[in-house]
Amino acid sequence: MFSIKTKIIISYTVLFGIILFGFSFIVYQDIEQTLLERLDANLDKYCAAIKERINAVAGEQNGENAGDFNNDPGNISHSDFRNIPWMDLHDVRLAVYTIEGKPVVEDSLLSSYGKPNGNNLKKSEFLTRKIHGKNYRLFRSPVQIEEDTLYAVEVAASMEPINANLRSMTMLFLMIIPFALIITGVMAYVISVAAFKPMARMAKEASLISGNNLDRKLELPRSHDEIRKLGETLNEMIKRIEAAFKSQKQFIANASHEIKTPLTIIRAELEFALRNLQNKEVKESVRIALEETSSLATLTNSLLLMSSLDSLQFTLHLEKFRLDELLIDCVYAMKQSAAQKPVSINFNIDDAVEFLGDKEKLKRVFENLIDNAVKYSGTNSTVTIELISLAGNTIEIIIQDNGIGIDATEIDKIFERFYRTPEVRSTYSGSGLGLAIAKEIVDLHNGEIKVQSELGKGTKVTVILPA
């Protein structure tokens, strides 16, 4: 969907467009009405001049020759009105009727659209008519002579000047409005970008903050506005989260450290008891307790290491060592557990490979991966370990088994802390921290772990390290 910035730009432009169209419509209507009123006023003046001329022809001007008037329409002709100015009117048409509707003087254009009847001639009115495809404004008004209404005048003028002005104004609006909307959209974009710039910067900074750098804070804008208030609120929230993280990490580290010593003592006592007990049932119970104590000790060590990795002060102890020799040591360390299953381990090395890294931490990684491969393999199966140096750029360590495998939907989750697949949880012991620790150590070495697996057919884990 649209971003908030885009919605603001669209809303602002649409609203301004509606206002602009509304204003243009009002201006258009007002100008049209003004031009029409001016045309009507000129028609009224022209009609008044016609009526004066009729009165003059009839002998009623200034009351002279009143006695000679015989109400003969024949006394009135078109030539009587030729010298009357058109009052700024365009294409003027004239007709004079008796009050009964008989034409006395009639323009051919007016006669073509229909004769008015007597009732229409007894009142003054303005009309708009379309004659021969053109718009005309008509004004009818009765003429009173000696207190009798004997004639009616109908004058008409073309509305083309008004229509031309309105068309010009419409074209002007059609040019100005789109241009104004474009300018409005551009200005709305510029304003929204400027307004959202501090928020975009804070969002970018916030995306870089994780559990490992909670001491980092958002840079606040100089202006004391709502955006600065939002930034201050977020910084306070990050501060509280940082305090909670530190408290949690400190608790895990302290608890693990406090548990480690008693577990070591308990394990030593159980091993001593196991060597000296004679009762088989008691000896079996002590053996089970010793196994669970060993699992708990492994979990404690994992928690201590995880707490160390989470620490902001954690650093790798880099040294140059033979990676092939380290893998051989890991294989020998796993040899006893592999022989108990039994599982055979095949080790393929291209050549001696030197690597700069934290030897002890990487040993923990490979021991964990080999232990998993042995643990989840079937009896009398094979685990293959390969060390490949690729053109001096990267080093690949491949550990492959043909064990239970991992469902495709679970592969993305296996590196999460304490996560164990349902099949593994119900059958095999473990803490769910091994792969999470392995991934973090490899990440610290700027490496990568890839997993390919198929349920029931085995798993291939590839550790890629920079050469």
Stockholm file with secondary structure:
# STOCKHOLM 1.0

chainA/1-467         MFSIKTKIIISYTVLFGIILFGFSFIVYQDIEQTLLERLDANLDKYCAAIKERINAVAGEQNGENAGDFNNDPGNISHSDFRNIPWMDLHDVRLAVYTIEGKPVVEDSLLSSYGKPNGNNLKKSEFLTRKIHGKNYRLFRSPVQIEEDTLYAVEVAASMEPINANLRSMTMLFLMIIPFALIITGVMAYVISVAAFKPMARMAKEASLISGNNLDRKLELPRSHDEIRKLGETLNEMIKRIEAAFKSQKQFIANASHEIKTPLTIIRAELEFALRNLQNKEVKESVRIALEETSSLATLTNSLLLMSSLDSLQFTLHLEKFRLDELLIDCVYAMKQSAAQKPVSINFNIDDAVEFLGDKEKLKRVFENLIDNAVKYSGTNSTVTIELISLAGNTIEIIIQDNGIGIDATEIDKIFERFYRTPEVRSTYSGSGLGLAIAKEIVDLHNGEIKVQSELGKGTKVTVILPA
#=GR chainA/1-467 SS CCCHHHHHHHHHHHHHHHHHHHHHHHHHHHHHHHHHHHHHHHHHHHHHHHHHHHHHHTTCGGGTTGGGCCCCGGGCCGGGGTTSCCTTCSSCEEEEEETTSCEEEECHHHHTSCCCCHHHHSSCEEEEEEETTEEEEEEEEEEEETTEEEEEEEEEEECHHHHHHHHHHHHHHHHHHHHHHHHHHHHHHHHHHHHHHHHHHHHHHHHTCCTTCTTCCCCCCSSCSHHHHHHHHHHHHHHHHHHHHHHHHHHHHHHHHHHHHHHHHHHHHHHHHHHHCCCHHHHHHHHHHHHHHHHHHHHHHHHHHHHHHHSTTCCCCCEEEEHHHHHHHHHHHHHHHHHHTTEEEEEEESSCCEEEECHHHHHHHHHHHHHHHHHTSCTTEEEEEEEEEETTTEEEEEEEECSSCCCTTTGGGTTSTTCCCHHHHHHSCCCSCHHHHHHHHHHHTTCEEEEEEETTTEEEEEEEEEC
#=GC SS_cons         CCCHHHHHHHHHHHHHHHHHHHHHHHHHHHHHHHHHHHHHHHHHHHHHHHHHHHHHHTTCGGGTTGGGCCCCGGGCCGGGGTTSCCTTCSSCEEEEEETTSCEEEECHHHHTSCCCCHHHHSSCEEEEEEETTEEEEEEEEEEEETTEEEEEEEEEEECHHHHHHHHHHHHHHHHHHHHHHHHHHHHHHHHHHHHHHHHHHHHHHHHTCCTTCTTCCCCCCSSCSHHHHHHHHHHHHHHHHHHHHHHHHHHHHHHHHHHHHHHHHHHHHHHHHHHHCCCHHHHHHHHHHHHHHHHHHHHHHHHHHHHHHHSTTCCCCCEEEEHHHHHHHHHHHHHHHHHHTTEEEEEEESSCCEEEECHHHHHHHHHHHHHHHHHTSCTTEEEEEEEEEETTTEEEEEEEECSSCCCTTTGGGTTSTTCCCHHHHHHSCCCSCHHHHHHHHHHHTTCEEEEEEETTTEEEEEEEEEC
//
